[in-house]
C-alpha cells in the first residue's frame, strides 16, 4: 500500500498584500518541508520581507492562506496569534535585550521550571560554542557572537518553522561564511522548516535546498539552486546571479547568425530579435588564433576578434574587457589566476553554445 504523501511543514497559498491599493505581494505560493531550507531571493523592495511578516503573523494578508503541518493557521477571517504559531524569528539586527544576560536572552519566552530552562539554555549555548559567555551581556560580545546568541534564542522554544530575514548581512564576509555554515548545520539538526530572505545570490546558493526567485511581488521561478542557475527563466534571472554578456541576433529558420557562429532559437518566429546571454566565465580566450590555431570544437563555435580595453586582477581570477571588432561592443571574460594583457592587445574569443541562454530580445540595456 503506497505511503501517504508528506505534508509540508509550512505552506502558503496565494498570499496577497496591498498598500494604498498597490500589490507588494501578489499571489505568492510555496511550501517548505521539515528540515528543508527555502530561500526567498530577490532585490530590495520585491516583497520578500512582507511575505515573511505575514507568515509570522505580525502583518495580515489581504488574500490567501497560511498552513502549518496541514492545519490552517491564517486566512482573511481566521487567525492564530503569532505567539501560538510555533515560528522562530531571526533578523539582521539580532534584537537582543541589552539589559539581559546571554542566558536570560536565550531563556526569554521559554516555559517550564527554572531547571528545565537552564538545561535548555546550556544545551543551546554549547551547540553555538558560547557557553563561556552565559553570564555576559550583549554589549560585550562581537557581532558574530551576538548573531549566535540570537540563533540560540530563536531555537530555544523548538519552533517548527524558522523565519530568517537577512540575518547575516551585518557580519563581515569571512565571519559571515562561518556563521552561515554553523547556523545551517544546527537548523538541519533541529529539523525545522527554514524560510530565509536574502538579496544575495551567493548566500542563497550556499544555504538553500530550494530557491524562490522573487520580482515585483511575485515568485517568477522556483527550484533547486543548480536548476535556477543553469536553467534561468529570462535574462534578468541570469543577471541576478552573475555578470552577463549580451549579443543580439535575428532569427531565420530557428537559427540566429552571430560573429560566433549560428545559435538555435527554437520557437522564435522568423525576423524576431533574440538575445544570446553568456556569463564571463564561459567565454574562451585564444591568444593566437587568427585562423592559425587548431579548429574549434562544435561547442566552441567560431572565433571572433577584439582588442583588450582593460584587465584587472580580482584575487582568484582576472577580469578582461574586450572591444569586439564586429560591432564595437565590449564583452567581459574571466580567466583563472593572473592574466593581464595590455590595452590594445588583440584576442580571439569563442563562446560555448551549451553555456549560452537564448531569450527573446528586450529593450532593457545589457
C-alpha positions as CSV (number, residue, x, y, z in Angstrom):
1,X,0.0,0.0,0.0
2,X,1.6,3.3,-1.0
3,X,2.5,5.7,1.8
4,X,0.6,9.0,2.1
5,X,2.4,12.0,0.6
6,X,4.4,14.0,3.1
7,X,2.7,17.1,4.5
8,X,4.6,20.4,4.2
9,X,5.7,21.9,7.5
10,X,4.9,25.4,6.0
11,X,2.6,26.1,3.1
12,X,1.4,29.5,1.8
13,X,-1.3,29.7,-0.8
14,X,-1.9,32.8,-3.0
15,X,-0.8,35.4,-0.5
16,X,-1.6,38.9,-1.5
17,X,-0.7,42.1,0.4
18,X,-1.6,45.6,-0.8
19,X,-0.6,49.0,0.5
20,X,-2.6,52.0,-0.7
21,X,-4.2,49.8,-3.4
22,X,-0.8,48.7,-4.7
23,X,0.1,45.0,-4.5
24,X,3.5,44.5,-2.9
25,X,3.0,40.7,-2.6
26,X,0.9,39.2,-5.4
27,X,-0.4,35.6,-5.3
28,X,2.7,34.1,-3.7
29,X,2.6,30.3,-3.1
30,X,5.3,28.0,-1.8
31,X,5.8,25.0,0.6
32,X,8.7,24.1,2.9
33,X,9.2,20.5,4.2
34,X,10.7,19.7,7.6
35,X,14.5,20.0,7.5
36,X,14.3,22.0,4.3
37,X,15.9,25.4,3.7
38,X,14.0,27.5,1.2
39,X,15.3,30.9,0.2
40,X,13.2,33.9,-0.9
41,X,15.7,35.6,-3.2
42,X,15.2,38.9,-4.9
43,X,16.1,42.6,-5.0
44,X,15.2,45.1,-2.2
45,X,11.5,46.0,-2.4
46,X,10.3,42.9,-4.2
47,X,8.1,41.7,-1.3
48,X,10.3,39.2,0.5
49,X,10.2,40.7,4.0
50,X,6.5,41.4,3.7
51,X,5.8,37.8,2.9
52,X,7.9,36.8,6.0
53,X,5.9,39.1,8.2
54,X,2.6,37.7,7.1
55,X,3.8,34.2,7.8
56,X,5.0,35.3,11.3
57,X,1.6,36.9,11.9
58,X,2.8,40.4,12.5
59,X,1.1,41.5,9.3
60,X,-2.2,40.4,7.9
61,X,-2.6,39.3,4.3
62,X,-5.4,40.7,2.1
63,X,-5.9,37.4,0.4
64,X,-4.6,33.8,0.7
65,X,-3.9,31.2,3.4
66,X,-1.1,30.0,5.6
67,X,-0.9,26.4,6.7
68,X,1.4,24.6,9.2
69,X,1.6,20.8,9.3
70,X,-1.6,20.6,7.3
71,X,-3.5,22.9,9.6
72,X,-4.8,26.3,8.6
73,X,-3.4,29.0,10.9
74,X,-4.4,32.1,9.0
75,X,-6.7,33.3,6.2
76,X,-8.6,36.6,5.9
77,X,-11.1,35.6,8.6
78,X,-9.4,33.1,10.9
79,X,-6.0,33.9,12.6
80,X,-3.8,32.1,15.0
81,X,-1.9,34.6,17.1
82,X,1.8,35.0,16.4
83,X,2.9,33.5,19.7
84,X,1.0,30.3,19.1
85,X,2.3,29.6,15.6
86,X,5.4,27.7,16.6
87,X,7.5,30.0,14.5
88,X,11.0,31.3,15.3
89,X,12.3,34.6,14.0
90,X,15.8,35.9,13.2
91,X,16.5,39.4,12.0
92,X,19.6,41.2,10.8
93,X,19.8,43.4,13.9
94,X,19.8,40.4,16.3
95,X,17.2,42.2,18.5
96,X,18.9,41.1,21.8
97,X,17.8,42.7,25.0
98,X,20.7,44.8,26.2
99,X,19.7,44.6,29.9
100,X,19.5,40.8,30.0
101,X,22.4,38.4,30.2
102,X,23.1,35.9,27.4
103,X,21.4,33.2,29.5
104,X,18.4,35.4,30.1
105,X,18.1,36.3,26.4
106,X,18.1,32.7,25.3
107,X,15.6,31.8,28.0
108,X,13.3,34.6,27.1
109,X,9.9,33.1,26.3
110,X,10.7,29.6,27.4
111,X,8.2,27.7,29.5
112,X,8.9,25.2,32.3
113,X,10.7,25.2,35.6
114,X,13.9,27.1,36.2
115,X,15.9,23.9,36.0
116,X,14.3,23.0,32.6
117,X,15.0,26.4,31.2
118,X,18.6,26.4,32.4
119,X,19.2,23.0,30.9
120,X,17.9,24.1,27.5
121,X,20.0,27.3,27.7
122,X,23.1,25.4,28.5
123,X,22.4,22.9,25.7
124,X,22.0,25.6,23.0
125,X,24.9,27.7,24.2
126,X,27.1,24.6,24.0
127,X,25.9,24.0,20.4
128,X,26.7,27.5,19.3
129,X,30.0,27.4,21.3
130,X,29.2,30.3,23.6
131,X,28.7,28.6,27.0
132,X,31.6,30.6,28.4
133,X,29.6,33.8,27.8
134,X,26.4,32.5,29.6
135,X,26.5,35.4,32.2
136,X,27.9,38.0,29.8
137,X,25.8,40.9,28.4
138,X,25.3,41.5,24.6
139,X,27.4,44.7,24.5
140,X,30.5,42.7,25.5
141,X,30.1,40.3,22.5
142,X,31.3,40.6,19.0
143,X,28.8,40.8,16.1
144,X,29.3,37.1,15.3
145,X,28.8,36.1,18.9
146,X,25.6,38.2,19.2
147,X,24.3,36.5,16.0
148,X,24.8,33.1,17.6
149,X,23.1,34.2,20.7
150,X,20.1,35.3,18.6
151,X,20.1,31.9,16.9
152,X,20.1,30.1,20.2
153,X,17.3,32.3,21.5
154,X,15.2,31.6,18.3
155,X,15.8,27.9,18.6
156,X,15.1,27.7,22.4
157,X,11.3,27.0,22.1
158,X,12.0,24.4,19.5
159,X,10.0,26.1,16.7
160,X,8.7,24.0,13.9
161,X,9.4,26.8,11.4
162,X,12.3,29.3,11.4
163,X,12.0,32.6,9.5
164,X,15.2,34.4,8.8
165,X,15.3,38.0,7.4
166,X,18.8,38.9,6.1
167,X,20.3,37.6,9.4
168,X,23.9,37.6,8.2
169,X,24.0,41.0,6.5
170,X,25.7,42.8,9.4
171,X,28.7,40.5,9.5
172,X,32.0,40.8,7.6
173,X,32.5,38.4,4.7
174,X,34.8,35.9,6.3
175,X,32.9,35.7,9.5
176,X,29.6,35.5,7.6
177,X,30.5,32.3,5.9
178,X,31.5,30.6,9.1
179,X,28.3,31.7,10.9
180,X,26.1,30.7,8.0
181,X,27.6,27.2,7.9
182,X,27.2,26.7,11.6
183,X,23.7,28.1,11.6
184,X,22.7,25.8,8.7
185,X,24.1,22.7,10.5
186,X,22.2,23.5,13.7
187,X,18.9,24.2,11.8
188,X,19.3,20.9,10.0
189,X,19.7,19.1,13.3
190,X,16.6,20.7,14.7
191,X,14.6,19.5,11.6
192,X,12.9,22.9,11.4
193,X,11.5,24.2,8.1
194,X,13.5,27.3,7.3
195,X,12.5,30.2,5.1
196,X,15.4,32.6,4.5
197,X,15.1,36.0,3.0
198,X,18.1,37.5,1.2
199,X,19.1,39.7,-1.7
200,X,22.5,37.9,-2.0
201,X,22.6,35.1,-4.6
202,X,25.8,33.7,-3.1
203,X,24.0,33.3,0.3
204,X,21.0,31.6,-1.4
205,X,23.2,29.2,-3.3
206,X,25.2,28.4,-0.2
207,X,22.3,27.7,2.2
208,X,19.2,26.8,0.3
209,X,17.8,23.4,-0.8
210,X,15.3,25.4,-2.9
211,X,15.3,29.0,-4.2
212,X,12.2,31.0,-4.9
213,X,13.2,34.0,-7.1
214,X,11.0,37.0,-6.4
215,X,10.5,40.0,-8.6
216,X,7.9,42.8,-8.2
217,X,5.9,40.9,-5.6
218,X,5.8,37.6,-7.5
219,X,7.7,34.3,-7.4
220,X,8.9,34.1,-11.0
221,X,11.0,30.9,-10.8
222,X,11.4,28.2,-8.1
223,X,13.6,25.2,-7.9
224,X,16.9,23.7,-6.7
225,X,19.9,26.1,-6.8
226,X,21.5,24.1,-9.6
227,X,18.4,24.4,-11.8
228,X,17.8,28.0,-11.1
229,X,21.4,28.9,-12.0
230,X,21.7,26.6,-15.1
231,X,18.1,26.9,-16.5
232,X,17.1,30.6,-15.8
233,X,13.7,31.8,-16.8
234,X,15.0,35.0,-18.6
235,X,17.9,37.4,-18.9
236,X,17.1,39.1,-15.6
237,X,17.4,35.8,-13.8
238,X,20.8,35.2,-15.3
239,X,21.9,38.7,-14.4
240,X,20.8,38.3,-10.8
241,X,23.4,35.6,-10.2
242,X,26.3,36.9,-12.2
243,X,27.7,39.4,-14.7
244,X,26.5,38.8,-18.2
245,X,27.4,39.5,-21.8
246,X,24.5,40.0,-24.3
247,X,24.8,39.5,-28.1
248,X,21.8,40.3,-30.3
249,X,20.8,38.5,-33.4
250,X,17.9,38.0,-35.7
251,X,16.2,34.6,-36.2
252,X,15.8,32.9,-39.5
253,X,14.6,29.3,-39.7
254,X,15.0,28.8,-35.9
255,X,18.7,29.9,-36.2
256,X,20.5,33.1,-35.3
257,X,23.6,34.2,-37.1
258,X,26.3,35.8,-35.0
259,X,30.0,36.5,-35.4
260,X,30.5,33.4,-33.2
261,X,28.5,31.1,-35.5
262,X,24.9,30.1,-35.5
263,X,22.7,29.5,-32.4
264,X,19.5,27.7,-32.1
265,X,16.4,29.7,-31.3
266,X,13.6,27.2,-31.2
267,X,10.0,28.6,-31.1
268,X,11.1,32.1,-32.0
269,X,9.4,33.4,-35.2
270,X,11.5,34.4,-38.2
271,X,12.6,38.0,-38.2
272,X,12.4,38.4,-34.4
273,X,15.4,39.6,-32.4
274,X,16.9,37.4,-29.7
275,X,19.5,38.0,-27.0
276,X,22.2,35.4,-26.6
277,X,23.3,35.7,-22.9
278,X,26.6,34.3,-21.7
279,X,28.5,34.6,-18.4
280,X,32.0,35.9,-18.5
281,X,33.5,32.6,-17.2
282,X,32.1,30.8,-20.2
283,X,34.0,32.9,-22.7
284,X,37.1,31.2,-24.0
285,X,40.2,33.4,-24.9
286,X,42.6,32.3,-27.7
287,X,45.7,34.4,-28.0
288,X,47.0,33.2,-31.3
289,X,44.0,32.0,-33.4
290,X,43.6,34.5,-36.3
291,X,42.8,31.4,-38.4
292,X,46.0,29.7,-37.5
293,X,45.2,27.8,-34.3
294,X,43.5,24.4,-34.1
295,X,39.9,24.2,-35.3
296,X,37.3,25.0,-32.7
297,X,35.1,22.2,-31.4
298,X,31.4,22.4,-32.4
299,X,30.6,23.6,-28.9
300,X,33.1,26.4,-29.0
301,X,31.7,27.8,-32.3
302,X,33.6,30.4,-34.4
303,X,36.4,32.7,-33.1
304,X,35.7,36.4,-33.2
305,X,38.4,39.1,-32.8
306,X,38.6,42.0,-30.4
307,X,41.1,44.2,-28.6
308,X,41.7,44.5,-24.9
309,X,40.2,47.6,-23.2
310,X,41.4,46.8,-19.7
311,X,42.3,43.9,-17.5
312,X,42.1,43.6,-13.7
313,X,43.3,41.0,-11.2
314,X,40.4,40.1,-8.9
315,X,42.2,37.8,-6.5
316,X,41.3,34.3,-7.7
317,X,40.7,35.3,-11.3
318,X,41.3,38.1,-13.8
319,X,38.6,40.1,-15.5
320,X,39.3,41.1,-19.1
321,X,37.2,43.6,-21.1
322,X,37.5,43.3,-24.9
323,X,36.1,45.6,-27.5
324,X,34.8,43.4,-30.4
325,X,35.7,44.2,-34.0
326,X,32.2,43.2,-35.3
327,X,30.2,45.9,-33.6
328,X,32.4,47.8,-31.1
329,X,30.6,46.3,-28.1
330,X,32.6,45.3,-25.0
331,X,32.5,41.7,-23.8
332,X,33.8,40.6,-20.4
333,X,35.7,37.4,-19.8
334,X,37.1,35.9,-16.6
335,X,40.2,33.9,-16.6
336,X,41.6,31.8,-13.6
337,X,44.7,33.2,-11.9
338,X,46.7,36.1,-13.3
339,X,46.1,37.2,-16.9
340,X,46.7,40.8,-17.6
341,X,47.1,41.6,-21.3
342,X,47.7,45.3,-22.0
343,X,45.2,47.6,-23.7
344,X,45.1,47.2,-27.5
345,X,46.2,43.5,-27.3
346,X,44.3,41.5,-30.0
347,X,42.5,38.5,-28.7
348,X,40.2,35.9,-30.3
349,X,37.1,34.8,-28.3
350,X,34.9,31.8,-28.6
351,X,31.7,31.2,-26.7
352,X,30.3,27.7,-25.9
353,X,26.9,27.2,-27.3
354,X,25.9,24.8,-24.5
355,X,26.6,27.6,-21.9
356,X,24.6,30.3,-23.7
357,X,21.0,31.2,-23.0
358,X,18.8,32.5,-25.9
359,X,15.8,34.7,-25.0
360,X,13.5,37.0,-27.0
361,X,15.0,40.5,-27.1
362,X,14.0,43.1,-24.6
363,X,14.5,46.9,-24.7
364,X,16.5,46.7,-21.4
365,X,20.2,47.6,-21.8
366,X,22.6,44.7,-21.2
